[in-house]
Amino acid sequence: MRSVRIQAVDHVNIEAPLGIQDALRWFYGEVALLDELPGDGEELCICFTSDQIELRIRLVEKPKIVAVATRVTLAVPSLDDAACKLDDSSIPYERTTGITWTDRRLSTQDPAGNRVEFKTIARYRPL
């Protein structure tokens, strides 16, 4: 299991258009470093996992995609490493900072146009 984690309370479900399965597998498997789950017989769904959370991508003729809303948040050990991976893959992204100095993210879109954010989780270190 790789160290990238899907950050969610429950499984994450998004949609994508039919015909871009290879691009989605490349983005979530090679760029986002998630592990793909073997198919469960449902041809129109691709699933990735981290820990016990799954990202399920339903392939439909007319997907409901809202590019401005965050659809997937991935917790990564290093934003710089994630930025290098996105740069190496020629994927555009934007760096954002939240209210606190620890809330830093990279925002991009997957091949279907769903908004994906990479973020780090700051850990408390005693002095």
N, CA, C and O atoms as a GROMACS GRO file, in nm:
protein
  508
    1MET      N    1   0.085  -0.118   0.000
    1MET     CA    2   0.000   0.000   0.000
    1MET      C    3   0.089   0.124   0.000
    1MET      O    4   0.184   0.132   0.078
    2ARG      N    5   0.059   0.217  -0.084
    2ARG     CA    6   0.136   0.341  -0.091
    2ARG      C    7   0.090   0.437   0.018
    2ARG      O    8  -0.012   0.412   0.084
    3SER      N    9   0.162   0.545   0.038
    3SER     CA   10   0.131   0.634   0.150
    3SER      C   11   0.028   0.742   0.118
    3SER      O   12  -0.003   0.823   0.205
    4VAL      N   13  -0.026   0.747  -0.003
    4VAL     CA   14  -0.132   0.843  -0.035
    4VAL      C   15  -0.262   0.792   0.026
    4VAL      O   16  -0.290   0.673   0.021
    5ARG      N   17  -0.340   0.882   0.083
    5ARG     CA   18  -0.465   0.844   0.147
    5ARG      C   19  -0.580   0.927   0.091
    5ARG      O   20  -0.567   1.047   0.071
    6ILE      N   21  -0.692   0.861   0.066
    6ILE     CA   22  -0.814   0.932   0.031
    6ILE      C   23  -0.868   0.986   0.162
    6ILE      O   24  -0.886   0.911   0.258
    7GLN      N   25  -0.893   1.116   0.168
    7GLN     CA   26  -0.943   1.175   0.291
    7GLN      C   27  -1.095   1.190   0.280
    7GLN      O   28  -1.146   1.275   0.208
    8ALA      N   29  -1.165   1.105   0.354
    8ALA     CA   30  -1.311   1.105   0.350
    8ALA      C   31  -1.366   1.030   0.469
    8ALA      O   32  -1.295   0.953   0.534
    9VAL      N   33  -1.493   1.054   0.498
    9VAL     CA   34  -1.560   0.983   0.604
    9VAL      C   35  -1.613   0.850   0.554
    9VAL      O   36  -1.617   0.751   0.627
   10ASP      N   37  -1.653   0.848   0.427
   10ASP     CA   38  -1.707   0.727   0.365
   10ASP      C   39  -1.651   0.718   0.225
   10ASP      O   40  -1.574   0.805   0.183
   11HIS      N   41  -1.687   0.616   0.153
   11HIS     CA   42  -1.640   0.601   0.016
   11HIS      C   43  -1.675   0.725  -0.066
   11HIS      O   44  -1.776   0.790  -0.041
   12VAL      N   45  -1.591   0.756  -0.164
   12VAL     CA   46  -1.611   0.871  -0.251
   12VAL      C   47  -1.660   0.819  -0.386
   12VAL      O   48  -1.600   0.728  -0.444
   13ASN      N   49  -1.769   0.877  -0.435
   13ASN     CA   50  -1.828   0.838  -0.563
   13ASN      C   51  -1.828   0.956  -0.657
   13ASN      O   52  -1.884   1.062  -0.625
   14ILE      N   53  -1.766   0.940  -0.774
   14ILE     CA   54  -1.769   1.044  -0.876
   14ILE      C   55  -1.807   0.979  -1.009
   14ILE      O   56  -1.813   0.856  -1.020
   15GLU      N   57  -1.833   1.063  -1.108
   15GLU     CA   58  -1.869   1.013  -1.240
   15GLU      C   59  -1.769   1.061  -1.344
   15GLU      O   60  -1.701   1.161  -1.325
   16ALA      N   61  -1.762   0.987  -1.452
   16ALA     CA   62  -1.676   1.021  -1.565
   16ALA      C   63  -1.742   0.969  -1.692
   16ALA      O   64  -1.821   0.875  -1.686
   17PRO      N   65  -1.709   1.029  -1.806
   17PRO     CA   66  -1.769   0.981  -1.930
   17PRO      C   67  -1.710   0.847  -1.973
   17PRO      O   68  -1.594   0.816  -1.943
   18LEU      N   69  -1.790   0.770  -2.042
   18LEU     CA   70  -1.744   0.643  -2.099
   18LEU      C   71  -1.627   0.668  -2.194
   18LEU      O   72  -1.621   0.772  -2.260
   19GLY      N   73  -1.534   0.575  -2.199
   19GLY     CA   74  -1.426   0.582  -2.296
   19GLY      C   75  -1.296   0.642  -2.245
   19GLY      O   76  -1.197   0.643  -2.318
   20ILE      N   77  -1.292   0.692  -2.121
   20ILE     CA   78  -1.167   0.748  -2.072
   20ILE      C   79  -1.108   0.664  -1.957
   20ILE      O   80  -1.033   0.716  -1.874
   21GLN      N   81  -1.143   0.538  -1.953
   21GLN     CA   82  -1.096   0.450  -1.846
   21GLN      C   83  -0.943   0.449  -1.835
   21GLN      O   84  -0.889   0.455  -1.725
   22ASP      N   85  -0.874   0.441  -1.948
   22ASP     CA   86  -0.727   0.435  -1.945
   22ASP      C   87  -0.668   0.563  -1.887
   22ASP      O   88  -0.573   0.558  -1.809
   23ALA      N   89  -0.725   0.678  -1.923
   23ALA     CA   90  -0.677   0.806  -1.870
   23ALA      C   91  -0.702   0.816  -1.720
   23ALA      O   92  -0.618   0.867  -1.646
   24LEU      N   93  -0.816   0.766  -1.674
   24LEU     CA   94  -0.846   0.767  -1.531
   24LEU      C   95  -0.753   0.673  -1.454
   24LEU      O   96  -0.704   0.706  -1.347
   25ARG      N   97  -0.729   0.556  -1.511
   25ARG     CA   98  -0.636   0.461  -1.447
   25ARG      C   99  -0.496   0.521  -1.437
   25ARG      O  100  -0.429   0.505  -1.335
   26TRP      N  101  -0.453   0.589  -1.541
   26TRP     CA  102  -0.322   0.654  -1.540
   26TRP      C  103  -0.318   0.764  -1.435
   26TRP      O  104  -0.224   0.770  -1.355
   27PHE      N  105  -0.419   0.851  -1.433
   27PHE     CA  106  -0.419   0.964  -1.339
   27PHE      C  107  -0.422   0.916  -1.194
   27PHE      O  108  -0.336   0.955  -1.114
   28TYR      N  109  -0.518   0.832  -1.160
   28TYR     CA  110  -0.532   0.790  -1.020
   28TYR      C  111  -0.429   0.684  -0.979
   28TYR      O  112  -0.392   0.676  -0.862
   29GLY      N  113  -0.383   0.604  -1.074
   29GLY     CA  114  -0.286   0.500  -1.042
   29GLY      C  115  -0.142   0.550  -1.047
   29GLY      O  116  -0.066   0.528  -0.953
   30GLU      N  117  -0.105   0.616  -1.157
   30GLU     CA  118   0.034   0.658  -1.176
   30GLU      C  119   0.063   0.797  -1.120
   30GLU      O  120   0.169   0.818  -1.060
   31VAL      N  121  -0.028   0.891  -1.137
   31VAL     CA  122  -0.004   1.027  -1.088
   31VAL      C  123  -0.042   1.040  -0.941
   31VAL      O  124   0.038   1.088  -0.861
   32ALA      N  125  -0.163   0.997  -0.905
   32ALA     CA  126  -0.208   1.010  -0.766
   32ALA      C  127  -0.158   0.895  -0.678
   32ALA      O  128  -0.170   0.903  -0.555
   33LEU      N  129  -0.104   0.791  -0.737
   33LEU     CA  130  -0.044   0.678  -0.664
   33LEU      C  131  -0.142   0.600  -0.576
   33LEU      O  132  -0.106   0.554  -0.468
   34LEU      N  133  -0.266   0.586  -0.623
   34LEU     CA  134  -0.364   0.503  -0.553
   34LEU      C  135  -0.360   0.362  -0.611
   34LEU      O  136  -0.318   0.341  -0.725
   35ASP      N  137  -0.402   0.266  -0.532
   35ASP     CA  138  -0.406   0.127  -0.576
   35ASP      C  139  -0.544   0.097  -0.635
   35ASP      O  140  -0.646   0.123  -0.572
   36GLU      N  141  -0.545   0.040  -0.756
   36GLU     CA  142  -0.672   0.003  -0.818
   36GLU      C  143  -0.720  -0.130  -0.762
   36GLU      O  144  -0.642  -0.222  -0.743
   37LEU      N  145  -0.849  -0.136  -0.736
   37LEU     CA  146  -0.910  -0.261  -0.691
   37LEU      C  147  -0.947  -0.345  -0.813
   37LEU      O  148  -0.983  -0.290  -0.917
   38PRO      N  149  -0.940  -0.476  -0.801
   38PRO     CA  150  -0.984  -0.560  -0.913
   38PRO      C  151  -1.132  -0.538  -0.939
   38PRO      O  152  -1.209  -0.508  -0.848
   39GLY      N  153  -1.171  -0.555  -1.063
   39GLY     CA  154  -1.312  -0.537  -1.101
   39GLY      C  155  -1.403  -0.632  -1.026
   39GLY      O  156  -1.366  -0.744  -0.993
   40ASP      N  157  -1.524  -0.584  -0.999
   40ASP     CA  158  -1.621  -0.666  -0.928
   40ASP      C  159  -1.732  -0.715  -1.020
   40ASP      O  160  -1.841  -0.750  -0.976
   41GLY      N  161  -1.702  -0.715  -1.150
   41GLY     CA  162  -1.802  -0.760  -1.246
   41GLY      C  163  -1.883  -0.646  -1.305
   41GLY      O  164  -1.950  -0.662  -1.407
   42GLU      N  165  -1.878  -0.530  -1.240
   42GLU     CA  166  -1.949  -0.415  -1.293
   42GLU      C  167  -1.854  -0.340  -1.386
   42GLU      O  168  -1.765  -0.269  -1.340
   43GLU      N  169  -1.874  -0.356  -1.516
   43GLU     CA  170  -1.783  -0.300  -1.615
   43GLU      C  171  -1.778  -0.148  -1.612
   43GLU      O  172  -1.676  -0.089  -1.648
   44LEU      N  173  -1.883  -0.085  -1.571
   44LEU     CA  174  -1.891   0.060  -1.580
   44LEU      C  175  -1.847   0.130  -1.453
   44LEU      O  176  -1.900   0.237  -1.419
   45CYS      N  177  -1.752   0.072  -1.381
   45CYS     CA  178  -1.702   0.132  -1.258
   45CYS      C  179  -1.554   0.096  -1.241
   45CYS      O  180  -1.514  -0.019  -1.260
   46ILE      N  181  -1.474   0.197  -1.206
   46ILE     CA  182  -1.334   0.176  -1.173
   46ILE      C  183  -1.318   0.216  -1.027
   46ILE      O  184  -1.368   0.321  -0.986
   47CYS      N  185  -1.250   0.134  -0.948
   47CYS     CA  186  -1.234   0.162  -0.805
   47CYS      C  187  -1.087   0.166  -0.766
   47CYS      O  188  -1.006   0.085  -0.811
   48PHE      N  189  -1.054   0.264  -0.681
   48PHE     CA  190  -0.922   0.277  -0.624
   48PHE      C  191  -0.938   0.277  -0.473
   48PHE      O  192  -1.047   0.306  -0.422
   49THR      N  193  -0.830   0.246  -0.401
   49THR     CA  194  -0.841   0.238  -0.256
   49THR      C  195  -0.717   0.291  -0.186
   49THR      O  196  -0.608   0.294  -0.242
   50SER      N  197  -0.738   0.333  -0.063
   50SER     CA  198  -0.632   0.362   0.032
   50SER      C  199  -0.692   0.335   0.168
   50SER      O  200  -0.798   0.386   0.202
   51ASP      N  201  -0.623   0.254   0.246
   51ASP     CA  202  -0.676   0.210   0.375
   51ASP      C  203  -0.811   0.143   0.351
   51ASP      O  204  -0.820   0.048   0.273
   52GLN      N  205  -0.915   0.192   0.417
   52GLN     CA  206  -1.047   0.132   0.402
   52GLN      C  207  -1.142   0.218   0.321
   52GLN      O  208  -1.260   0.186   0.308
   53ILE      N  209  -1.091   0.327   0.266
   53ILE     CA  210  -1.174   0.418   0.186
   53ILE      C  211  -1.154   0.388   0.038
   53ILE      O  212  -1.042   0.365  -0.007
   54GLU      N  213  -1.263   0.387  -0.035
   54GLU     CA  214  -1.257   0.363  -0.179
   54GLU      C  215  -1.300   0.486  -0.256
   54GLU      O  216  -1.387   0.562  -0.213
   55LEU      N  217  -1.237   0.505  -0.372
   55LEU     CA  218  -1.279   0.603  -0.470
   55LEU      C  219  -1.343   0.524  -0.582
   55LEU      O  220  -1.276   0.445  -0.648
   56ARG      N  221  -1.472   0.545  -0.603
   56ARG     CA  222  -1.545   0.473  -0.707
   56ARG      C  223  -1.581   0.570  -0.818
   56ARG      O  224  -1.645   0.672  -0.796
   57ILE      N  225  -1.538   0.536  -0.938
   57ILE     CA  226  -1.565   0.622  -1.055
   57ILE      C  227  -1.664   0.548  -1.144
   57ILE      O  228  -1.630   0.447  -1.206
   58ARG      N  229  -1.786   0.600  -1.148
   58ARG     CA  230  -1.890   0.542  -1.235
   58ARG      C  231  -1.874   0.600  -1.374
   58ARG      O  232  -1.865   0.722  -1.390
   59LEU      N  233  -1.870   0.513  -1.473
   59LEU     CA  234  -1.859   0.557  -1.612
   59LEU      C  235  -1.998   0.561  -1.672
   59LEU      O  236  -2.066   0.459  -1.684
   60VAL      N  237  -2.039   0.681  -1.709
   60VAL     CA  238  -2.175   0.700  -1.761
   60VAL      C  239  -2.169   0.783  -1.889
   60VAL      O  240  -2.071   0.851  -1.918
   61GLU      N  241  -2.278   0.775  -1.965
   61GLU     CA  242  -2.284   0.848  -2.091
   61GLU      C  243  -2.282   1.000  -2.070
   61GLU      O  244  -2.212   1.072  -2.140
   62LYS      N  245  -2.359   1.048  -1.972
   62LYS     CA  246  -2.365   1.191  -1.942
   62LYS      C  247  -2.332   1.212  -1.794
   62LYS      O  248  -2.423   1.217  -1.711
   63PRO      N  249  -2.204   1.224  -1.760
   63PRO     CA  250  -2.167   1.238  -1.619
   63PRO      C  251  -2.204   1.373  -1.562
   63PRO      O  252  -2.212   1.473  -1.633
   64LYS      N  253  -2.227   1.374  -1.431
   64LYS     CA  254  -2.253   1.499  -1.358
   64LYS      C  255  -2.120   1.541  -1.296
   64LYS      O  256  -2.076   1.484  -1.197
   65ILE      N  257  -2.058   1.642  -1.357
   65ILE     CA  258  -1.927   1.688  -1.312
   65ILE      C  259  -1.938   1.836  -1.281
   65ILE      O  260  -1.984   1.916  -1.363
   66VAL      N  261  -1.894   1.873  -1.160
   66VAL     CA  262  -1.892   2.012  -1.119
   66VAL      C  263  -1.745   2.047  -1.095
   66VAL      O  264  -1.691   2.017  -0.988
   67ALA      N  265  -1.682   2.110  -1.193
   67ALA     CA  266  -1.538   2.132  -1.188
   67ALA      C  267  -1.495   2.227  -1.077
   67ALA      O  268  -1.379   2.224  -1.036
   68VAL      N  269  -1.586   2.312  -1.028
   68VAL     CA  270  -1.545   2.409  -0.924
   68VAL      C  271  -1.556   2.351  -0.784
   68VAL      O  272  -1.495   2.404  -0.691
   69ALA      N  273  -1.631   2.246  -0.766
   69ALA     CA  274  -1.645   2.184  -0.634
   69ALA      C  275  -1.539   2.076  -0.616
   69ALA      O  276  -1.511   2.000  -0.709
   70THR      N  277  -1.481   2.069  -0.497
   70THR     CA  278  -1.383   1.964  -0.471
   70THR      C  279  -1.455   1.831  -0.466
   70THR      O  280  -1.549   1.814  -0.388
   71ARG      N  281  -1.412   1.738  -0.547
   71ARG     CA  282  -1.475   1.608  -0.553
   71ARG      C  283  -1.392   1.502  -0.483
   71ARG      O  284  -1.446   1.408  -0.424
   72VAL      N  285  -1.259   1.517  -0.488
   72VAL     CA  286  -1.169   1.418  -0.429
   72VAL      C  287  -1.057   1.493  -0.356
   72VAL      O  288  -0.996   1.583  -0.413
   73THR      N  289  -1.031   1.455  -0.231
   73THR     CA  290  -0.917   1.509  -0.156
   73THR      C  291  -0.824   1.394  -0.123
   73THR      O  292  -0.865   1.294  -0.063
   74LEU      N  293  -0.698   1.408  -0.162
   74LEU     CA  294  -0.598   1.305  -0.137
   74LEU      C  295  -0.492   1.361  -0.043
   74LEU      O  296  -0.429   1.463  -0.073
   75ALA      N  297  -0.473   1.297   0.070
   75ALA     CA  298  -0.369   1.337   0.165
   75ALA      C  299  -0.239   1.271   0.122
   75ALA      O  300  -0.231   1.148   0.110
   76VAL      N  301  -0.137   1.353   0.099
   76VAL     CA  302  -0.008   1.303   0.053
   76VAL      C  303   0.101   1.342   0.154
   76VAL      O  304   0.087   1.441   0.225
   77PRO      N  305   0.210   1.266   0.159
   77PRO     CA  306   0.317   1.298   0.253
   77PRO      C  307   0.389   1.429   0.221
   77PRO      O  308   0.439   1.497   0.311
   78SER      N  309   0.395   1.466   0.091
   78SER     CA  310   0.470   1.584   0.050
   78SER      C  311   0.401   1.653  -0.068
   78SER      O  312   0.379   1.592  -0.172
   79LEU      N  313   0.367   1.780  -0.049
   79LEU     CA  314   0.309   1.856  -0.161
   79LEU      C  315   0.413   1.880  -0.269
   79LEU      O  316   0.381   1.881  -0.388
   80ASP      N  317   0.538   1.899  -0.229
   80ASP     CA  318   0.644   1.920  -0.329
   80ASP      C  319   0.659   1.798  -0.418
   80ASP      O  320   0.676   1.812  -0.540
   81ASP      N  321   0.654   1.677  -0.359
   81ASP     CA  322   0.662   1.555  -0.440
   81ASP      C  323   0.541   1.543  -0.532
   81ASP      O  324   0.555   1.504  -0.648
   82ALA      N  325   0.422   1.577  -0.480
   82ALA     CA  326   0.301   1.572  -0.563
   82ALA      C  327   0.311   1.673  -0.677
   82ALA      O  328   0.272   1.644  -0.790
   83ALA      N  329   0.363   1.794  -0.647
   83ALA     CA  330   0.380   1.896  -0.751
   83ALA      C  331   0.477   1.848  -0.859
   83ALA      O  332   0.454   1.870  -0.978
   84CYS      N  333   0.587   1.783  -0.818
   84CYS     CA  334   0.682   1.728  -0.916
   84CYS      C  335   0.616   1.624  -1.005
   84CYS      O  336   0.639   1.622  -1.126
   85LYS      N  337   0.534   1.538  -0.945
   85LYS     CA  338   0.465   1.434  -1.022
   85LYS      C  339   0.369   1.498  -1.123
   85LYS      O  340   0.361   1.455  -1.238
   86LEU      N  341   0.296   1.601  -1.080
   86LEU     CA  342   0.205   1.672  -1.171
   86LEU      C  343   0.284   1.743  -1.280
   86LEU      O  344   0.245   1.739  -1.397
   87ASP      N  345   0.396   1.809  -1.243
   87ASP     CA  346   0.480   1.876  -1.342
   87ASP      C  347   0.534   1.776  -1.444
   87ASP      O  348   0.530   1.801  -1.564
   88ASP      N  349   0.586   1.662  -1.395
   88ASP     CA  350   0.641   1.559  -1.484
   88ASP      C  351   0.536   1.506  -1.580
   88ASP      O  352   0.568   1.464  -1.691
   89SER      N  353   0.410   1.508  -1.537
   89SER     CA  354   0.299   1.458  -1.620
   89SER      C  355   0.231   1.569  -1.700
   89SER      O  356   0.131   1.545  -1.767
   90SER      N  357   0.286   1.691  -1.692
   90SER     CA  358   0.231   1.809  -1.762
   90SER      C  359   0.086   1.834  -1.726
   90SER      O  360   0.005   1.870  -1.812
   91ILE      N  361   0.053   1.816  -1.599
   91ILE     CA  362  -0.083   1.841  -1.552
   91ILE      C  363  -0.083   1.976  -1.480
   91ILE      O  364  -0.011   1.994  -1.382
   92PRO      N  365  -0.164   2.072  -1.528
   92PRO     CA  366  -0.168   2.202  -1.462
   92PRO      C  367  -0.234   2.192  -1.324
   92PRO      O  368  -0.324   2.111  -1.303
   93TYR      N  369  -0.189   2.275  -1.232
   93TYR     CA  370  -0.244   2.279  -1.098
   93TYR      C  371  -0.227   2.418  -1.039
   93TYR      O  372  -0.153   2.500  -1.093
   94GLU      N  373  -0.294   2.441  -0.930
   94GLU     CA  374  -0.285   2.569  -0.860
   94GLU      C  375  -0.253   2.541  -0.715
   94GLU      O  376  -0.310   2.451  -0.654
   95ARG      N  377  -0.160   2.618  -0.659
   95ARG     CA  378  -0.129   2.607  -0.515
   95ARG      C  379  -0.222   2.700  -0.440
   95ARG      O  380  -0.240   2.816  -0.479
   96THR      N  381  -0.281   2.651  -0.333
   96THR     CA  382  -0.369   2.734  -0.250
   96THR      C  383  -0.330   2.718  -0.103
   96THR      O  384  -0.275   2.616  -0.062
   97THR      N  385  -0.360   2.822  -0.027
   97THR     CA  386  -0.336   2.820   0.116
   97THR      C  387  -0.466   2.857   0.186
   97THR      O  388  -0.534   2.952   0.145
   98GLY      N  389  -0.499   2.782   0.291
   98GLY     CA  390  -0.621   2.809   0.366
   98GLY      C  391  -0.598   2.909   0.477
   98GLY      O  392  -0.506   2.990   0.471
   99ILE      N  393  -0.682   2.904   0.577
   99ILE     CA  394  -0.676   2.998   0.687
   99ILE      C  395  -0.549   2.981   0.771
   99ILE      O  396  -0.490   3.079   0.815
  100THR      N  397  -0.508   2.858   0.793
  100THR     CA  398  -0.389   2.833   0.874
  100THR      C  399  -0.270   2.802   0.784
  100THR      O  400  -0.287   2.762   0.669
  101TRP      N  401  -0.150   2.821   0.837
  101TRP     CA  402  -0.029   2.800   0.757
  101TRP      C  403  -0.011   2.653   0.718
  101TRP      O  404   0.059   2.623   0.622
  102THR      N  405  -0.074   2.563   0.792
  102THR     CA  406  -0.061   2.420   0.760
  102THR      C  407  -0.158   2.375   0.651
  102THR      O  408  -0.143   2.265   0.597
  103ASP      N  409  -0.257   2.458   0.618
  103ASP     CA  410  -0.356   2.421   0.518
  103ASP      C  411  -0.310   2.465   0.379
  103ASP      O  412  -0.346   2.573   0.332
  104ARG      N  413  -0.229   2.381   0.317
  104ARG     CA  414  -0.177   2.408   0.183
  104ARG      C  415  -0.221   2.294   0.092
  104ARG      O  416  -0.222   2.178   0.131
  105ARG      N  417  -0.258   2.330  -0.030
  105ARG     CA  418  -0.313   2.231  -0.122
  105ARG      C  419  -0.267   2.257  -0.264
  105ARG      O  420  -0.226   2.367  -0.300
  106LEU      N  421  -0.276   2.152  -0.344
  106LEU     CA  422  -0.260   2.163  -0.489
  106LEU      C  423  -0.395   2.124  -0.548
  106LEU      O  424  -0.447   2.016  -0.520
  107SER      N  425  -0.451   2.211  -0.630
  107SER     CA  426  -0.580   2.182  -0.693
  107SER      C  427  -0.560   2.159  -0.842
  107SER      O  428  -0.490   2.234  -0.910
  108THR      N  429  -0.622   2.053  -0.892
  108THR     CA  430  -0.614   2.019  -1.033
  108THR      C  431  -0.744   1.952  -1.075
  108THR      O  432  -0.839   1.948  -0.997
  109GLN      N  433  -0.748   1.901  -1.196
  109GLN     CA  434  -0.865   1.827  -1.243
  109GLN      C  435  -0.820   1.692  -1.296
  109GLN      O  436  -0.713   1.679  -1.354
  110ASP      N  437  -0.904   1.590  -1.274
  110ASP     CA  438  -0.875   1.458  -1.330
  110ASP      C  439  -0.913   1.460  -1.478
  110ASP      O  440  -0.967   1.560  -1.525
  111PRO      N  441  -0.886   1.355  -1.553
  111PRO     CA  442  -0.917   1.355  -1.697
  111PRO      C  443  -1.064   1.378  -1.730
  111PRO      O  444  -1.096   1.417  -1.843
  112ALA      N  445  -1.155   1.354  -1.635
  112ALA     CA  446  -1.297   1.377  -1.660
  112ALA      C  447  -1.338   1.520  -1.627
  112ALA      O  448  -1.448   1.563  -1.662
  113GLY      N  449  -1.251   1.594  -1.559
  113GLY     CA  450  -1.283   1.732  -1.521
  113GLY      C  451  -1.324   1.745  -1.375
  113GLY      O  452  -1.358   1.855  -1.332
  114ASN      N  453  -1.323   1.637  -1.298
  114ASN     CA  454  -1.354   1.645  -1.155
  114ASN      C  455  -1.239   1.714  -1.083
  114ASN      O  456  -1.122   1.688  -1.112
  115ARG      N  457  -1.272   1.802  -0.990
  115ARG     CA  458  -1.168   1.873  -0.916
  115ARG      C  459  -1.107   1.781  -0.810
  115ARG      O  460  -1.179   1.717  -0.733
  116VAL      N  461  -0.974   1.775  -0.810
  116VAL     CA  462  -0.899   1.690  -0.718
  116VAL      C  463  -0.802   1.780  -0.642
  116VAL      O  464  -0.735   1.864  -0.702
  117GLU      N  465  -0.795   1.762  -0.511
  117GLU     CA  466  -0.699   1.838  -0.430
  117GLU      C  467  -0.602   1.742  -0.362
  117GLU      O  468  -0.642   1.639  -0.308
  118PHE      N  469  -0.476   1.777  -0.367
  118PHE     CA  470  -0.373   1.708  -0.292
  118PHE      C  471  -0.341   1.796  -0.172
  118PHE      O  472  -0.323   1.917  -0.189
  119LYS      N  473  -0.334   1.739  -0.052
  119LYS     CA  474  -0.300   1.817   0.066
  119LYS      C  475  -0.214   1.734   0.158
  119LYS      O  476  -0.212   1.611   0.149
  120THR      N  477  -0.145   1.801   0.247
  120THR     CA  478  -0.068   1.730   0.349
  120THR      C  479  -0.141   1.748   0.480
  120THR      O  480  -0.214   1.844   0.501
  121ILE      N  481  -0.119   1.653   0.569
  121ILE     CA  482  -0.176   1.663   0.703
  121ILE      C  483  -0.061   1.688   0.798
  121ILE      O  484   0.027   1.604   0.816
  122ALA      N  485  -0.062   1.807   0.860
  122ALA     CA  486   0.043   1.842   0.955
  122ALA      C  487   0.027   1.758   1.080
  122ALA      O  488  -0.084   1.739   1.130
  123ARG      N  489   0.136   1.708   1.130
  123ARG     CA  490   0.136   1.627   1.251
  123ARG      C  491   0.204   1.705   1.363
  123ARG      O  492   0.306   1.770   1.342
  124TYR      N  493   0.147   1.696   1.479
  124TYR     CA  494   0.203   1.762   1.596
  124TYR      C  495   0.333   1.694   1.634
  124TYR      O  496   0.340   1.572   1.644
  125ARG      N  497   0.436   1.775   1.655
  125ARG     CA  498   0.564   1.721   1.700
  125ARG      C  499   0.603   1.794   1.829
  125ARG      O  500   0.621   1.916   1.829
  126PRO      N  501   0.615   1.720   1.939
  126PRO     CA  502   0.654   1.785   2.063
  126PRO      C  503   0.794   1.843   2.053
  126PRO      O  504   0.879   1.791   1.982
  127LEU      N  505   0.817   1.951   2.125
  127LEU     CA  506   0.950   2.014   2.123
  127LEU      C  507   1.049   1.937   2.205
  127LEU      O  508   1.165   1.976   2.215
   0.00000   0.00000   0.00000
